[in-house]
Amino acid sequence: MADLTGGYPDQDGYAGERLVTAGADEIERAAEAALRPKKLDEFVGQVVVREQLSLVLQAALAREATPDHVLLSGPPGLGKTTLAMIIAAELGASLRVTSGPAIQHAGDLAAVLSSLEEGEVLFIDEIHRLARPAEELLYVAMEDFRVDVVVGKGAGASAIPLALPPFTVVGATTRSGLLPAPLRDRFGFTGHLDFYDAPELERVILRSAGLLGVEIQHGAAHEIAGRSRGTPRIANRLLRRVRDWAQVRGDGRLDLRAAHAALEVYEVDPIGLDRLDRAVLDALCRRFAGGPVGLGTLAMTVGEEPDTVETVAEPYLVREGLVARTPRGRVATAAAWQHLGIQPPPGAWGTTPGSLFDPDEDGRAGSVAGRLQGPGPSGGSGP
Ligand SMILES: Nc1ncnc2c1ncn2[C@@H]1O[C@H](COP(=O)(O)OP(=O)(O)OP(=O)(O)O)[C@@H](O)[C@H]1O
C-alpha cells in the first residue's frame, strides 16, 4: 500500500497527465532548466535550510576542503535538484549527476566513483532506490574515500582497494525513511525541504516570469501561487499555461483575467484541486454523505483504480484537511463541504458533537468517537 504520510509517491502513470502533479518528465525538466536559480541567494524560501547550507559551504570554502556530504529530503518539485546544482556552483566545482534507479549494479557505481575528480559534487537523485550492494559500496566511498574493486570471480575473487580523491555526495530523496541508517549517517548535513507558502510561490512566479521575458501582474502571480499546491514546479507549470492563454486567447498580458480564464480551461480550481481531486471530493460528499467510505468503493464511483485515488488524489486532499482517513474509511471534513459550497446533511461525519477526531501523523484516528464507533455504510477496504 502506498505511504500517504511520510513518503511521496513517484506519481507516474495517471499523474503524468496532470497539470498539478509534483513530478516532471524529461521534456518538462528541459523547460525547467532555464528557470533554475543558480546561486543560493536566488533560491526562494526554505530559509532555514538555505542558511544552514550556506554555513556548511562557506566553512568548507574557508578551509579549502570539501564539505560534508549533504542529504536533501522532501516532496518532488521543491528544489532538491536545484539545490544540488547550486551547491556545486557555490563551491566552484563540477557536478556529476546520477540516480538510484540508474545504478543497477555496484559496478556501475564503482565506475562513477572511480572517475570522480577532486572536489567534484556527485548528485544521486532518488538515492533511496539504490540497490543494496551499491549502497554498501557507497558507505565506504563516502566515509573512507575508497572503493574496493573486485577482481575475478567465485573463490578466487579478490578486492583491490582504490583510493578516491575527496568529493561530496549530494543525495536527494522523497522518502528519507526508506534510507538505511548506515547510509543516512554518512551525511554530515541533512536538509528537509517543506512546501512553500503563497508569498514564496508568488516570488518564484515573478522571478520565473522575468526569466521568461513576460510581464505579469501581481494579482495574477497571487492567483497562480494559490493554486500551486505549495510546489514551485507546479507554480512554474501553471505560469506557462497562463502565458499560453494570454498569447492565444488574450491580449498577451498576464493579468488576473488571464490567470482565471487559463486555470479554468485547465480545470485547476482556486485551491489547486484538479478534476480527479474534485471528483473524489464530490463523490465522498454527494454520493456517500461525507463517508466513511472504503477506498475501493470510492475509486469505483469515480471510475479510477484504488491505487490512483490513493496515490494521486488523496495525499493532497488529506494534506489540505479536506479528507481524513479513519479506521472505517475515508471521510469528508467540514472544509470539504465548505469548499464544495454545499450544506452537509444532518448527521454527516464531523458535524455532530463527539464525531470529531484528530487524525494522528499516520493518518489514523486519534480519538474516534460518536458514530464512527458503529459500522460504516460501506464496510469497505479502509485505509
Ligand atoms: N526555491 C526555489 N526558488 C525558485 N525556483 C525553484 C525553487 N525550488 C524549485 N524551483 C523550481 O522548480 C522546478 C523544480 O525544481 P527541482 O527540479 O529542483 O525539484 P526537485 O525537488 O529536485 O524535484 P524531483 O524530486 O522531482 O527531482 C525547477 O524549475 C526549479 O527552478
The ligand as an ORCA input file, in Angstrom:
! r2SCAN-3c Opt
* xyz 0 1
  N      13.281     27.748     -4.081
  C      13.094     27.870     -5.394
  N      13.189     29.068     -5.988
  C      12.936     29.201     -7.313
  N      12.630     28.173     -8.143
  C      12.548     26.965     -7.594
  C      12.783     26.741     -6.216
  N      12.632     25.435     -5.941
  C      12.327     24.838     -7.101
  N      12.278     25.750     -8.098
  C      11.959     25.463     -9.499
  O      11.039     24.371     -9.535
  C      11.421     23.423    -10.523
  C      11.587     22.055     -9.888
  O      12.692     22.069     -9.005
  P      13.657     20.800     -8.827
  O      13.812     20.059    -10.113
  O      14.898     21.297     -8.165
  O      12.807     19.945     -7.817
  P      13.165     18.545     -7.133
  O      12.850     18.686     -5.676
  O      14.542     18.131     -7.488
  O      12.117     17.573     -7.828
  P      12.241     15.965     -8.058
  O      12.189     15.344     -6.707
  O      11.033     15.659     -8.915
  O      13.537     15.738     -8.793
  C      12.681     23.998    -11.184
  O      12.350     24.682    -12.355
  C      13.200     24.974    -10.188
  O      13.857     26.023    -10.817
*
